[in-house]
Amino acid sequence: MTRVNPPPGPSISIADMEARTARFNTLKGSDLCFMDQRIPGHEREMINLCGLGVTENESDPDLAPKLGNAHGFAHGFAKCDPGCGAALHWHETEEIFMPLDGKWSIYWRDTEEEREVILEANDTVSVPIGIYRGFKNVSDKPATLLFIVGGPDTGKVHWHPSVIEAARETGLSVDDNGLLVEIE
């Protein structure tokens, strides 16, 4: 039997790979990516690594994807102080959460009842399509949560009616295209 060597793979330089690398300690995000971020308890810094599909504030240069657009998913981090996180929302695709540190409540609406699972560093949960979900840092110090929104079209965020009302009171809403707008 003659051994056949596979053809060589594509080549990429160290410089080209460095251009495709995001260094966590230098990442800068935005505190106004979504309309819920002015609601007390939902303040957070959002860092967009790959894909722009779920961002409501596409005009903020700090939300440009650090690694460029991705095909089939959006990926990033939420950095939150204790007691803060995202309000109830749903996506047209699955969403995965994995804490990098701290302790996090991943909560969801089951008809009229709110339920939760508590995650610690490296625990991972996948939330199904169409389920109103949110997350909150339940640690006693700032912490970081990794998120991945999957699917070929990540779509925009669908907010729970109570979140839309509370966001309007802070002067924020989204237009028909799901983009952030200031209201008077």
PyMOL commands that set and color helices and strands:
alter all, ss='L'
color gray80, all
select helices_A, chain A and resi 14-19+24-26+35-38+61-63+161-169
alter helices_A, ss='H'
color red, helices_A
select strands_A, chain A and resi 45-50+73-80+85-90+95-99+103-110+113-120+125-127+133-137+143-150+158-159+172-174+180-182
alter strands_A, ss='S'
color yellow, strands_A
deselect
rebuild
show_as cartoon
